[in-house]
Amino acid sequence: MNGLELRSTVTSAGELRLELTEVDVGAPAADEVVVRIEAAPINPSDLGLLLGPADLETLKASGTPDRPVLTAQVPEKRLGMVKGRLDQSMAVGNEGAGTVVEAGPDAQHLIGKKVGMIGGAMYAEYRRIRAREVIALPDGATAADGASMFVNPLTALGFTETMKLEGHKALVHTAAASNLGQMLQRICVKDGIPLVNIVRSEAQAEILRGCGATHIVDSTAPDYRERLTDAIADTGATLGFDATGGGKLASQILNAMEAAASRNPGEYSRYGSTTFKQVYIYGGLDTGPTVLDRGFGFSWSLSGWLLFPFLQKAGPEIAARMRQRVADELTTTFASNYTATIGLAEALNPDVLLAYQKKATGEKYLIDPTR
């Protein structure tokens, strides 16, 4: 079986090339299935592989309407960032969903089933994958329902599991009105976890109120610092997850946690409070330097957080429990909303690409390779 697959190549000469390539999917082995992909989301983590460090102001289109090609220049100073992938044609798309159209002898029970899956190369017409790596969707669920059942849901659950494992009792989250942020808010409402949401507009705050949020702080408001400290003091949050990465937001969270801790009666220390404060950076919406204004004592940590290393650390029992919960609450707690659904060729339309690469809150795109 042959099918089209979206491929991304960064050449050693400093060019990004995006194109649709015809590939031989191959016959399934005994424990494999072939899935006709019907929905695959465009996540920030996908954009990192799709676009690399290319300068999109140099984007050029060529090819044909059915087989478009996009190229862009990668500045020489950025090539070192992608040294490990130079001159390799790489398949894109972390997760997706669709219908099983072929199966090996050990997976015949999945023929005709709609399944969700993760494992790369999802921006394609077909995907051959091990049967144990797919999850059958609940009755009545569509491919669009199951397309985003891994990255965002497991990340949101990973935040609350990290909180439990590390002994915290409440959370702070930035870029909080995103699809992931809305899922996290619904989880926290259901599980009784206090959550402080940091947003950038009243419109984003309204989205979260619809999810049951009670602690929302607008970082553009003149009293932002005071309100953030008040919310952290109210909730007792000592753990934060920052999607922006660059700038001073992580520092502001740590300082607010320290200010909230200092409201508790106790002996003054020149080294700050003894309350341990942790912020994890899990995204890169701001690619600039991370800046720390050191006003939060010495009992703190700032580090990175990624889903798959967390799952390995948490162990198979916790990971299985998380996946089962996503499947059970797929169309409620973990429902995703999409701005637009596009085909594979549309994904390589320059105007469409420039729209979805903005990663704007409330604007999530879904690729349907059957279009």
C-alpha beads as a LAMMPS data file, in Angstrom:
LAMMPS data file: protein, C-alpha beads

371 atoms
370 bonds

1 atom types
1 bond types

-500.0 500.0 xlo xhi
-500.0 500.0 ylo yhi
-500.0 500.0 zlo zhi

Masses

1 110.0

Atoms # bond

1 1 1 0.000 0.000 0.000
2 1 1 1.334 3.439 -0.950
3 1 1 0.398 6.803 0.518
4 1 1 1.516 10.401 0.780
5 1 1 3.516 11.558 3.788
6 1 1 4.529 15.082 4.780
7 1 1 8.312 15.326 5.068
8 1 1 10.636 17.999 6.439
9 1 1 14.320 18.295 5.505
10 1 1 16.924 20.787 6.663
11 1 1 19.927 20.667 4.349
12 1 1 23.530 21.313 5.294
13 1 1 23.375 24.176 2.784
14 1 1 20.862 25.917 5.056
15 1 1 17.510 25.251 3.383
16 1 1 14.276 23.929 4.890
17 1 1 12.263 21.859 2.425
18 1 1 8.688 20.714 3.071
19 1 1 7.017 18.337 0.631
20 1 1 4.635 15.444 0.217
21 1 1 6.443 12.183 -0.539
22 1 1 4.889 8.920 -1.709
23 1 1 5.953 6.065 0.571
24 1 1 5.357 2.333 0.660
25 1 1 3.516 1.669 3.909
26 1 1 4.219 -2.053 3.725
27 1 1 2.143 -5.011 4.836
28 1 1 1.452 -5.317 8.570
29 1 1 3.391 -7.877 10.586
30 1 1 1.544 -10.274 12.854
31 1 1 1.227 -7.703 15.655
32 1 1 0.766 -4.617 13.477
33 1 1 -2.080 -2.647 11.931
34 1 1 -2.346 -0.153 9.091
35 1 1 -4.418 2.906 9.973
36 1 1 -5.980 5.282 7.476
37 1 1 -5.291 8.585 9.198
38 1 1 -8.311 10.877 9.372
39 1 1 -7.208 13.451 11.938
40 1 1 -3.840 14.663 13.267
41 1 1 -3.399 17.849 15.320
42 1 1 -0.709 20.464 14.817
43 1 1 0.925 20.826 18.233
44 1 1 3.789 23.173 19.147
45 1 1 6.025 20.107 19.470
46 1 1 5.187 19.201 15.859
47 1 1 6.115 22.669 14.640
48 1 1 9.597 22.302 16.083
49 1 1 10.301 19.348 13.789
50 1 1 8.285 20.658 10.854
51 1 1 9.873 24.091 10.621
52 1 1 13.101 23.834 12.584
53 1 1 14.879 27.187 12.994
54 1 1 13.948 28.415 9.495
55 1 1 13.375 32.081 8.738
56 1 1 9.761 32.028 7.557
57 1 1 10.092 35.481 6.015
58 1 1 12.042 33.687 3.264
59 1 1 9.263 31.144 2.609
60 1 1 8.804 30.232 -1.082
61 1 1 6.202 27.977 -2.702
62 1 1 6.661 25.708 -5.718
63 1 1 5.462 22.330 -6.946
64 1 1 1.846 21.623 -7.948
65 1 1 -1.503 22.064 -6.151
66 1 1 -1.552 18.327 -5.318
67 1 1 2.155 18.080 -4.509
68 1 1 3.199 21.479 -3.164
69 1 1 6.740 22.230 -2.008
70 1 1 7.772 24.919 0.436
71 1 1 11.318 26.105 1.041
72 1 1 12.825 28.612 3.463
73 1 1 16.294 29.642 4.460
74 1 1 17.871 28.563 7.743
75 1 1 20.385 31.181 8.948
76 1 1 23.876 29.718 9.178
77 1 1 24.158 30.613 12.859
78 1 1 21.107 28.423 13.567
79 1 1 22.285 25.292 11.739
80 1 1 24.111 24.082 14.831
81 1 1 20.722 23.780 16.572
82 1 1 19.684 21.022 14.128
83 1 1 23.027 19.395 13.374
84 1 1 21.667 15.950 14.154
85 1 1 18.978 16.106 11.449
86 1 1 20.828 17.772 8.567
87 1 1 20.083 16.293 5.114
88 1 1 17.577 13.796 6.561
89 1 1 14.015 13.643 5.235
90 1 1 11.950 13.441 8.416
91 1 1 8.307 12.422 8.817
92 1 1 6.215 14.793 10.945
93 1 1 3.211 14.533 13.281
94 1 1 3.372 13.106 16.799
95 1 1 -0.183 11.811 17.173
96 1 1 -3.342 11.119 15.235
97 1 1 -6.415 8.958 14.809
98 1 1 -8.153 7.044 12.077
99 1 1 -9.594 3.709 10.961
100 1 1 -7.737 0.395 10.921
101 1 1 -7.855 -0.863 7.319
102 1 1 -5.383 -3.768 7.525
103 1 1 -4.131 -5.916 10.389
104 1 1 -1.794 -8.820 10.985
105 1 1 -3.058 -12.174 12.270
106 1 1 -2.745 -11.133 15.927
107 1 1 -4.673 -7.883 15.475
108 1 1 -7.637 -8.857 13.312
109 1 1 -10.032 -7.730 16.054
110 1 1 -9.068 -4.115 15.287
111 1 1 -10.126 -4.151 11.611
112 1 1 -12.626 -1.348 11.034
113 1 1 -12.067 0.169 14.490
114 1 1 -11.351 3.847 15.007
115 1 1 -8.151 4.210 17.018
116 1 1 -5.915 6.893 18.466
117 1 1 -2.141 6.547 18.310
118 1 1 1.176 8.241 18.962
119 1 1 4.585 7.542 17.486
120 1 1 5.432 10.045 14.757
121 1 1 4.776 10.180 10.989
122 1 1 1.083 11.010 11.505
123 1 1 0.878 13.678 8.805
124 1 1 0.310 10.956 6.256
125 1 1 -2.455 9.072 4.503
126 1 1 -1.580 5.755 6.170
127 1 1 0.466 4.644 9.169
128 1 1 1.696 1.146 9.942
129 1 1 2.107 0.683 13.681
130 1 1 2.136 -1.994 16.384
131 1 1 -1.308 -2.897 17.636
132 1 1 -0.259 -2.379 21.260
133 1 1 0.534 1.261 20.460
134 1 1 -3.021 2.156 19.423
135 1 1 -6.069 2.705 21.621
136 1 1 -9.550 1.898 20.358
137 1 1 -11.789 4.945 20.687
138 1 1 -14.999 4.767 22.721
139 1 1 -18.205 3.988 20.827
140 1 1 -19.460 7.080 19.047
141 1 1 -16.132 8.948 19.208
142 1 1 -14.847 10.396 15.950
143 1 1 -11.272 10.495 14.671
144 1 1 -11.242 14.205 15.510
145 1 1 -12.191 13.312 19.098
146 1 1 -9.278 10.906 19.351
147 1 1 -6.671 12.863 17.403
148 1 1 -5.353 14.754 20.435
149 1 1 -5.717 12.056 23.067
150 1 1 -2.025 11.789 23.889
151 1 1 0.200 14.880 23.910
152 1 1 -2.034 17.480 25.574
153 1 1 -4.101 15.167 27.834
154 1 1 -1.093 13.213 29.100
155 1 1 0.863 16.439 29.594
156 1 1 -1.958 17.975 31.634
157 1 1 -2.290 14.796 33.712
158 1 1 1.495 14.695 34.000
159 1 1 1.403 18.083 35.708
160 1 1 -0.995 16.874 38.399
161 1 1 0.905 13.606 38.813
162 1 1 4.156 15.558 39.204
163 1 1 2.436 17.657 41.858
164 1 1 1.454 14.530 43.795
165 1 1 4.833 12.810 43.428
166 1 1 6.729 15.889 44.611
167 1 1 4.439 16.721 47.533
168 1 1 2.903 19.994 46.314
169 1 1 -0.784 20.792 46.781
170 1 1 -1.583 23.411 44.131
171 1 1 -0.387 24.573 40.710
172 1 1 0.369 27.668 38.645
173 1 1 0.064 27.439 34.848
174 1 1 0.930 29.945 32.107
175 1 1 -0.610 30.302 28.634
176 1 1 -3.509 28.861 30.556
177 1 1 -6.323 29.321 28.019
178 1 1 -4.749 26.947 25.489
179 1 1 -6.356 23.590 24.704
180 1 1 -3.932 22.028 27.163
181 1 1 -4.702 24.680 29.762
182 1 1 -8.430 24.110 29.456
183 1 1 -7.896 20.382 29.960
184 1 1 -5.759 21.071 33.028
185 1 1 -8.456 23.314 34.480
186 1 1 -11.130 20.649 33.963
187 1 1 -8.878 18.035 35.600
188 1 1 -8.264 20.304 38.581
189 1 1 -11.979 21.023 39.016
190 1 1 -12.779 17.320 38.922
191 1 1 -9.923 16.342 41.245
192 1 1 -10.244 19.267 43.667
193 1 1 -6.790 20.710 42.897
194 1 1 -6.346 24.490 43.334
195 1 1 -5.006 26.037 40.108
196 1 1 -3.748 29.545 39.369
197 1 1 -4.144 30.403 35.673
198 1 1 -2.012 33.137 34.077
199 1 1 -3.501 34.613 30.891
200 1 1 -2.930 37.675 28.704
201 1 1 -6.439 38.986 28.069
202 1 1 -9.986 39.134 29.395
203 1 1 -11.118 36.967 26.462
204 1 1 -8.750 34.216 27.611
205 1 1 -9.970 34.603 31.180
206 1 1 -13.551 34.136 29.982
207 1 1 -12.601 30.851 28.279
208 1 1 -11.262 29.530 31.576
209 1 1 -14.270 30.692 33.572
210 1 1 -16.284 28.472 31.268
211 1 1 -14.107 25.566 32.451
212 1 1 -14.779 26.362 36.102
213 1 1 -11.664 28.407 36.896
214 1 1 -11.698 30.560 40.032
215 1 1 -8.099 31.854 40.130
216 1 1 -7.256 33.752 36.941
217 1 1 -4.553 36.407 36.685
218 1 1 -4.075 38.665 33.633
219 1 1 -0.371 39.364 33.111
220 1 1 -1.205 42.578 31.230
221 1 1 -3.130 44.111 34.167
222 1 1 -1.454 46.896 36.164
223 1 1 -1.960 44.996 39.441
224 1 1 -0.777 41.691 37.982
225 1 1 2.038 41.089 40.493
226 1 1 -0.203 41.721 43.487
227 1 1 -3.020 39.562 42.145
228 1 1 -0.612 36.730 41.330
229 1 1 0.776 36.807 44.855
230 1 1 -2.743 36.870 46.324
231 1 1 -3.819 33.883 44.201
232 1 1 -0.740 31.888 45.177
233 1 1 -1.263 32.749 48.842
234 1 1 -4.918 31.652 48.598
235 1 1 -4.105 28.326 46.961
236 1 1 -0.767 27.515 48.562
237 1 1 0.722 26.828 45.124
238 1 1 4.440 26.026 45.187
239 1 1 4.676 24.353 41.751
240 1 1 4.427 26.106 38.398
241 1 1 4.469 25.017 34.751
242 1 1 5.531 27.639 32.227
243 1 1 4.779 27.263 28.508
244 1 1 6.568 30.457 27.467
245 1 1 10.137 29.656 28.481
246 1 1 11.740 32.989 27.637
247 1 1 11.366 36.296 29.431
248 1 1 10.632 36.870 33.119
249 1 1 7.427 34.907 33.656
250 1 1 9.063 31.993 35.504
251 1 1 10.918 34.513 37.673
252 1 1 7.688 36.362 38.424
253 1 1 6.047 33.119 39.559
254 1 1 8.954 32.267 41.869
255 1 1 8.958 35.782 43.320
256 1 1 5.207 35.660 43.894
257 1 1 5.564 32.286 45.629
258 1 1 8.244 33.767 47.882
259 1 1 6.116 36.837 48.624
260 1 1 3.155 34.578 49.473
261 1 1 5.333 32.432 51.749
262 1 1 6.612 35.523 53.584
263 1 1 3.056 36.305 54.685
264 1 1 3.210 33.318 57.009
265 1 1 4.426 34.172 60.501
266 1 1 7.907 32.943 61.260
267 1 1 11.473 33.947 61.971
268 1 1 13.106 36.245 59.407
269 1 1 15.991 34.783 57.414
270 1 1 18.369 36.637 55.134
271 1 1 18.245 33.554 52.881
272 1 1 14.521 33.807 52.254
273 1 1 11.709 31.484 53.225
274 1 1 12.229 27.774 53.740
275 1 1 9.235 27.035 51.484
276 1 1 10.515 25.112 48.449
277 1 1 9.370 26.589 45.153
278 1 1 9.568 24.745 41.825
279 1 1 8.870 26.000 38.304
280 1 1 9.158 23.762 35.254
281 1 1 9.545 25.161 31.741
282 1 1 7.768 22.843 29.312
283 1 1 7.410 25.016 26.205
284 1 1 9.075 27.703 24.150
285 1 1 6.427 30.216 23.104
286 1 1 9.040 32.879 23.872
287 1 1 12.370 31.796 22.360
288 1 1 14.343 34.569 24.051
289 1 1 16.550 34.177 27.147
290 1 1 14.996 33.119 30.431
291 1 1 15.606 36.015 32.840
292 1 1 15.619 35.597 36.622
293 1 1 15.227 38.533 39.022
294 1 1 16.565 36.880 42.159
295 1 1 14.170 37.910 44.877
296 1 1 12.979 34.466 45.918
297 1 1 15.602 33.258 48.361
298 1 1 17.513 30.008 47.999
299 1 1 14.833 27.331 48.391
300 1 1 13.812 27.000 44.748
301 1 1 14.426 25.216 41.475
302 1 1 13.875 26.029 37.799
303 1 1 14.176 23.181 35.319
304 1 1 12.696 21.623 32.193
305 1 1 9.796 19.177 31.920
306 1 1 8.995 16.860 29.008
307 1 1 6.188 14.331 28.781
308 1 1 8.017 11.191 27.706
309 1 1 10.873 11.408 30.237
310 1 1 8.215 11.976 32.901
311 1 1 6.277 8.871 31.819
312 1 1 9.460 6.800 31.984
313 1 1 10.212 8.145 35.461
314 1 1 6.643 7.685 36.698
315 1 1 6.608 4.048 35.623
316 1 1 4.195 1.804 33.695
317 1 1 1.479 1.666 36.367
318 1 1 0.991 5.442 36.512
319 1 1 1.320 5.759 32.720
320 1 1 -1.337 3.096 32.148
321 1 1 -3.674 4.762 34.639
322 1 1 -3.242 8.101 32.873
323 1 1 -3.953 6.623 29.427
324 1 1 -7.044 4.834 30.697
325 1 1 -8.398 8.032 32.196
326 1 1 -7.936 9.859 28.889
327 1 1 -9.850 7.116 27.078
328 1 1 -12.648 7.169 29.666
329 1 1 -13.039 10.981 29.572
330 1 1 -12.113 11.580 25.932
331 1 1 -15.130 13.686 24.960
332 1 1 -15.492 15.513 28.293
333 1 1 -12.418 16.374 30.361
334 1 1 -10.045 15.905 27.423
335 1 1 -12.116 17.308 24.578
336 1 1 -10.183 19.458 22.080
337 1 1 -11.474 22.298 19.931
338 1 1 -10.060 23.145 16.511
339 1 1 -10.032 26.386 14.560
340 1 1 -9.834 24.707 11.171
341 1 1 -9.420 21.345 9.508
342 1 1 -7.028 21.214 6.543
343 1 1 -5.721 18.598 4.126
344 1 1 -2.102 17.562 3.657
345 1 1 -1.641 19.828 0.641
346 1 1 -3.323 22.726 2.461
347 1 1 -0.793 22.344 5.273
348 1 1 1.839 23.430 2.745
349 1 1 -0.076 26.513 1.623
350 1 1 2.121 29.444 2.713
351 1 1 -0.776 31.496 4.119
352 1 1 -2.176 28.536 6.050
353 1 1 1.255 27.614 7.412
354 1 1 1.896 31.144 8.622
355 1 1 -1.480 31.036 10.399
356 1 1 -0.981 27.779 12.291
357 1 1 2.657 28.405 13.176
358 1 1 1.634 31.426 15.285
359 1 1 0.463 29.020 18.034
360 1 1 -2.152 31.592 19.009
361 1 1 -4.412 30.768 21.963
362 1 1 -7.706 29.338 20.756
363 1 1 -6.390 28.662 17.249
364 1 1 -5.567 24.976 16.882
365 1 1 -5.413 23.282 13.485
366 1 1 -6.258 19.698 12.562
367 1 1 -4.921 17.875 9.508
368 1 1 -7.288 15.431 7.787
369 1 1 -5.266 13.571 5.131
370 1 1 -8.481 12.226 3.530
371 1 1 -9.454 15.730 2.380

Bonds

1 1 1 2
2 1 2 3
3 1 3 4
4 1 4 5
5 1 5 6
6 1 6 7
7 1 7 8
8 1 8 9
9 1 9 10
10 1 10 11
11 1 11 12
12 1 12 13
13 1 13 14
14 1 14 15
15 1 15 16
16 1 16 17
17 1 17 18
18 1 18 19
19 1 19 20
20 1 20 21
21 1 21 22
22 1 22 23
23 1 23 24
24 1 24 25
25 1 25 26
26 1 26 27
27 1 27 28
28 1 28 29
29 1 29 30
30 1 30 31
31 1 31 32
32 1 32 33
33 1 33 34
34 1 34 35
35 1 35 36
36 1 36 37
37 1 37 38
38 1 38 39
39 1 39 40
40 1 40 41
41 1 41 42
42 1 42 43
43 1 43 44
44 1 44 45
45 1 45 46
46 1 46 47
47 1 47 48
48 1 48 49
49 1 49 50
50 1 50 51
51 1 51 52
52 1 52 53
53 1 53 54
54 1 54 55
55 1 55 56
56 1 56 57
57 1 57 58
58 1 58 59
59 1 59 60
60 1 60 61
61 1 61 62
62 1 62 63
63 1 63 64
64 1 64 65
65 1 65 66
66 1 66 67
67 1 67 68
68 1 68 69
69 1 69 70
70 1 70 71
71 1 71 72
72 1 72 73
73 1 73 74
74 1 74 75
75 1 75 76
76 1 76 77
77 1 77 78
78 1 78 79
79 1 79 80
80 1 80 81
81 1 81 82
82 1 82 83
83 1 83 84
84 1 84 85
85 1 85 86
86 1 86 87
87 1 87 88
88 1 88 89
89 1 89 90
90 1 90 91
91 1 91 92
92 1 92 93
93 1 93 94
94 1 94 95
95 1 95 96
96 1 96 97
97 1 97 98
98 1 98 99
99 1 99 100
100 1 100 101
101 1 101 102
102 1 102 103
103 1 103 104
104 1 104 105
105 1 105 106
106 1 106 107
107 1 107 108
108 1 108 109
109 1 109 110
110 1 110 111
111 1 111 112
112 1 112 113
113 1 113 114
114 1 114 115
115 1 115 116
116 1 116 117
117 1 117 118
118 1 118 119
119 1 119 120
120 1 120 121
121 1 121 122
122 1 122 123
123 1 123 124
124 1 124 125
125 1 125 126
126 1 126 127
127 1 127 128
128 1 128 129
129 1 129 130
130 1 130 131
131 1 131 132
132 1 132 133
133 1 133 134
134 1 134 135
135 1 135 136
136 1 136 137
137 1 137 138
138 1 138 139
139 1 139 140
140 1 140 141
141 1 141 142
142 1 142 143
143 1 143 144
144 1 144 145
145 1 145 146
146 1 146 147
147 1 147 148
148 1 148 149
149 1 149 150
150 1 150 151
151 1 151 152
152 1 152 153
153 1 153 154
154 1 154 155
155 1 155 156
156 1 156 157
157 1 157 158
158 1 158 159
159 1 159 160
160 1 160 161
161 1 161 162
162 1 162 163
163 1 163 164
164 1 164 165
165 1 165 166
166 1 166 167
167 1 167 168
168 1 168 169
169 1 169 170
170 1 170 171
171 1 171 172
172 1 172 173
173 1 173 174
174 1 174 175
175 1 175 176
176 1 176 177
177 1 177 178
178 1 178 179
179 1 179 180
180 1 180 181
181 1 181 182
182 1 182 183
183 1 183 184
184 1 184 185
185 1 185 186
186 1 186 187
187 1 187 188
188 1 188 189
189 1 189 190
190 1 190 191
191 1 191 192
192 1 192 193
193 1 193 194
194 1 194 195
195 1 195 196
196 1 196 197
197 1 197 198
198 1 198 199
199 1 199 200
200 1 200 201
201 1 201 202
202 1 202 203
203 1 203 204
204 1 204 205
205 1 205 206
206 1 206 207
207 1 207 208
208 1 208 209
209 1 209 210
210 1 210 211
211 1 211 212
212 1 212 213
213 1 213 214
214 1 214 215
215 1 215 216
216 1 216 217
217 1 217 218
218 1 218 219
219 1 219 220
220 1 220 221
221 1 221 222
222 1 222 223
223 1 223 224
224 1 224 225
225 1 225 226
226 1 226 227
227 1 227 228
228 1 228 229
229 1 229 230
230 1 230 231
231 1 231 232
232 1 232 233
233 1 233 234
234 1 234 235
235 1 235 236
236 1 236 237
237 1 237 238
238 1 238 239
239 1 239 240
240 1 240 241
241 1 241 242
242 1 242 243
243 1 243 244
244 1 244 245
245 1 245 246
246 1 246 247
247 1 247 248
248 1 248 249
249 1 249 250
250 1 250 251
251 1 251 252
252 1 252 253
253 1 253 254
254 1 254 255
255 1 255 256
256 1 256 257
257 1 257 258
258 1 258 259
259 1 259 260
260 1 260 261
261 1 261 262
262 1 262 263
263 1 263 264
264 1 264 265
265 1 265 266
266 1 266 267
267 1 267 268
268 1 268 269
269 1 269 270
270 1 270 271
271 1 271 272
272 1 272 273
273 1 273 274
274 1 274 275
275 1 275 276
276 1 276 277
277 1 277 278
278 1 278 279
279 1 279 280
280 1 280 281
281 1 281 282
282 1 282 283
283 1 283 284
284 1 284 285
285 1 285 286
286 1 286 287
287 1 287 288
288 1 288 289
289 1 289 290
290 1 290 291
291 1 291 292
292 1 292 293
293 1 293 294
294 1 294 295
295 1 295 296
296 1 296 297
297 1 297 298
298 1 298 299
299 1 299 300
300 1 300 301
301 1 301 302
302 1 302 303
303 1 303 304
304 1 304 305
305 1 305 306
306 1 306 307
307 1 307 308
308 1 308 309
309 1 309 310
310 1 310 311
311 1 311 312
312 1 312 313
313 1 313 314
314 1 314 315
315 1 315 316
316 1 316 317
317 1 317 318
318 1 318 319
319 1 319 320
320 1 320 321
321 1 321 322
322 1 322 323
323 1 323 324
324 1 324 325
325 1 325 326
326 1 326 327
327 1 327 328
328 1 328 329
329 1 329 330
330 1 330 331
331 1 331 332
332 1 332 333
333 1 333 334
334 1 334 335
335 1 335 336
336 1 336 337
337 1 337 338
338 1 338 339
339 1 339 340
340 1 340 341
341 1 341 342
342 1 342 343
343 1 343 344
344 1 344 345
345 1 345 346
346 1 346 347
347 1 347 348
348 1 348 349
349 1 349 350
350 1 350 351
351 1 351 352
352 1 352 353
353 1 353 354
354 1 354 355
355 1 355 356
356 1 356 357
357 1 357 358
358 1 358 359
359 1 359 360
360 1 360 361
361 1 361 362
362 1 362 363
363 1 363 364
364 1 364 365
365 1 365 366
366 1 366 367
367 1 367 368
368 1 368 369
369 1 369 370
370 1 370 371
